[in-house]
Amino acid sequence: MIRDKIAAVIVENRACQNWSNPLPADLELADAILAALPGMVPDLVWEVSHHSNGQRAGGYYICINPGHATKPLKLTFLGEFVDYSANLEAAKAAANAHHRAAIAKAAGWTP
């Protein structure tokens, strides 16, 4: 588990080398580092899609969702539904959150 690896690095680099197992504080520090990693993933860069009324970023696509009065925008990732949003900023925020969560899961950043 990545948390244990981070804690091991903390133990190895501690000034006092009398401990070979992580202390509770070491695990808390490892958790704090893990919690900060997703925030280091930059926001997606959006561009207007020239063939439709939407915006694209990586595999994400925001398009108008006719038939939804309160959430008129639909967010997809690689063609799969992710979320409906009330406005463009909310749709982009949902895409960024989905993007960070997918990277964190793939990298094993979740404690």
Residue pairs with C-beta under 8 A, 6 or more apart in sequence:
1 108
2 34
2 107
2 108
2 109
3 27
3 30
3 31
3 34
3 111
4 22
4 30
6 29
6 30
6 33
6 34
7 22
7 26
7 27
7 29
7 30
8 22
10 22
10 26
10 29
10 30
11 19
11 20
11 21
11 22
11 23
11 26
14 26
22 30
30 111
31 111
34 109
34 110
34 111
35 111
37 104
37 107
37 109
38 100
38 101
38 103
38 104
38 109
39 100
41 99
41 100
41 103
43 92
43 96
44 57
44 58
44 60
44 92
44 95
44 96
44 99
45 57
46 55
46 56
46 57
46 62
46 92
47 55
47 56
47 57
48 54
48 55
49 55
49 56
49 61
52 63
53 63
53 64
54 61
54 62
54 63
54 64
55 61
55 62
55 88
56 62
57 92
57 95
58 99
59 77
59 78
60 75
60 76
60 77
60 82
60 95
60 98
60 99
61 75
61 76
61 77
62 73
62 74
62 75
62 85
62 88
62 91
62 92
62 95
63 73
63 74
63 76
64 72
64 73
64 74
65 71
65 72
65 73
65 74
65 84
66 72
68 74
68 84
70 86
71 84
71 85
71 86
72 86
73 84
73 85
73 86
73 87
73 88
73 90
73 91
74 81
74 83
74 84
74 85
75 81
75 82
75 83
75 84
75 85
75 91
75 94
75 95
75 98
76 82
77 95
77 98
82 94
82 95
82 98
83 91
83 94
83 98
85 91
85 94
103 109
104 110
